[in-house]
Each structure stands twice: as C-alpha cells, then as structure tokens.
Amino acid sequence: MGKNKKLCIIFLRLLALGATLSAAIVMATSEDSTTVLNLTFDAKYDNSPTFVFFVIANAIASAHTLLVIFLPSNGLFPLIVVALDVIVTLLLTSSISATLAIAYVGKKGNAHAGWLPICDQVPNFCNQLTGAVIAGIVGVVIYMMVLLHSIHSVLNPLLF
Amino acid sequence: MGKNKKLCIIFLRLLALGATLSAAIVMATSEDSTTVLNLTFDAKYDNSPTFVFFVIANAIASAHTLLVIFLPSNGLFPLIVVALDVIVTLLLTSSISATLAIAYVGKKGNAHAGWLPICDQVPNFCNQLTGAVIAGIVGVVIYMMVLLHSIHSVLNPLLF
C-alpha cells in the first residue's frame, strides 16, 4: 500500500474517531429540565435505554478506531481489522437507527399511542440529541468509507 | 463451488426469504382495537413510520433474495451480489433496531417522557409485532451467514 494511501486512511480513521467520540460525549452530557405545576422534570440520556446504547456503541467504535491505528498491517491483522470494521459498522447503524426512531417520537410524538412530543418542554436536551445523532451519522458514513477501503486493500494483493 | 454448497446456499436464501416475507406480512397485518370511554382506538402498523420502514425493509430484502436466486453465478454477478447483500443486511439491521426501540416503549412505556405502555390495551397488536420482530431477527441472522459465505466464495478463487 502506498504511503499516501496509508496516511489518508489514518486521517479518515482520526475523523471517524472525532465523530464517534463527540457523538458519545454530546449524548452523555445532554440534559435539560422543565417545571410543570411546581414539579421539576429532568431529561437525561439515561432516561432511555436506546440513548444509553447509542453512547456505548459510539464509545466502542472510538476504542476500536484507537486500537486499529496502532495495529501492525502485516500477517492476519488486516483480515481481523476488516471483520471488526464490519461489526462496528453494524453496531453504529443499529444504534443510530434506534436513536432516530425514539428521537422522532420525542419531536413529533405519536397521537395514536397517546405519546406527546417532549421537545417543546426540554429544547436544550433535544438540540444536544440532534447534535449527537448528526455526529453519529458522520461517524458511520466515514466508517463505511474506511470499510470499503479495507475490503479493497485486503482483496488488492490477491487480485493483482 | 461444489453443487452441494450451491444447494445449501439456495436453501439458506429460501429460509431468509421465508423469514423476511413473514416478518413483512405479520407486521403489515398487525391490528387491534381498544375501547376507552366509548371511544374506539385502532392500533395498526402504519400508525408509526418505524413500523412502515420495517415492512418496506423486509419487502426489499425478500425481493432481493428472489432476484439473487435467479441471477447467474459468473462474471461480475457474484461481486454485485456481495455488494447488495451488504446493503440489505445493513437495511434489515437498521429497521429491526428502530422497531425494537419503539416496541420497547410500547411494552414498558417511558415514565420520564410521560409515554404510557400500550401493550395492555392492544395485546393482539403487540403479539403480532413480537412475532414480526422475531421473524425479522431470524431473517437478518440468515442474511449474515449468507453474506459471510458470499464474501468467502468471492475471495476463494483468488486465494487458492
């Protein structure tokens, strides 16, 4: 693999690290409170298991990226990296889809189920959540690009 | 590829077709109604965009499987099949995660957001939804097995 290509992949992995790490941190620090009839309600990420899953998935992806940058690129390591990249991409896709589904109910509510939207009451919480989801989507898109490249570079020495 | 292996993969694909098709049909036919204070409420899959996404994703996966079974296995076709398998696996993972997230709120509610569980009111709807999710999970697991095999069989002639 050319040195430029290698540097380009490390750059992409660092970008992915930045995206998944900020997604996890922004989600984990999201908080807002509202007062209804003298009662104060707190909105935090750990109020929903889906948001906790989102933080864990992005933390795992960040740890994976850090690990992969320092792994040697000889022997069986590239194959292991491709396998791990596939698993982490599936994990990120799953956590973002679940978070989007819950965030949509938080934003629009669901009249049929009698679930009211909560974003008007806790706007700061919803804004941070939106930021976290955008960072998460950026992360998974970079992951998919890196994955395409790692599959190609594992195939490459066999093809040519 | 040996004839037995080919038959085994077609068998797995037919199983996946059965699973994704039943997931789509069971979800699309899920319905229940409840009467509260003389008002009747209907619970249907199209009350939530997440459940509609689930039906569409499983329908796409079913169509993909049907198409792939009749595709020839020479030239560039196996590579195209691997690429499509990856996309469909991501699509199924995404739809099942989102559906599980919403189904969990339907089952347990979310006290922090003031969302009440609805499964006690519409048990038949929840049971059908559970069946659809289980069929969906079976489908995506078989898809992952087929994907592993197709990646292996694309690599195989290059490796040996």
Interface residues (C-beta under 8 A of the other chain):
Chain A: F41 D42 A43 K44 N47 S48 P49 T50 T89 L90 T93 S94 S95 I96 S97 A98 T99 L100 A101 I102 Y104 V105 G106 N110 H112 A113 G114 W115 L116 I118 L155 L158 L159
Chain B: F41 D42 A43 K44 N47 S48 P49 T50 T89 L90 T93 S94 S95 I96 S97 A98 T99 L100 A101 I102 Y104 V105 G106 N110 H112 A113 G114 W115 L116 I118 L155 L158 L159
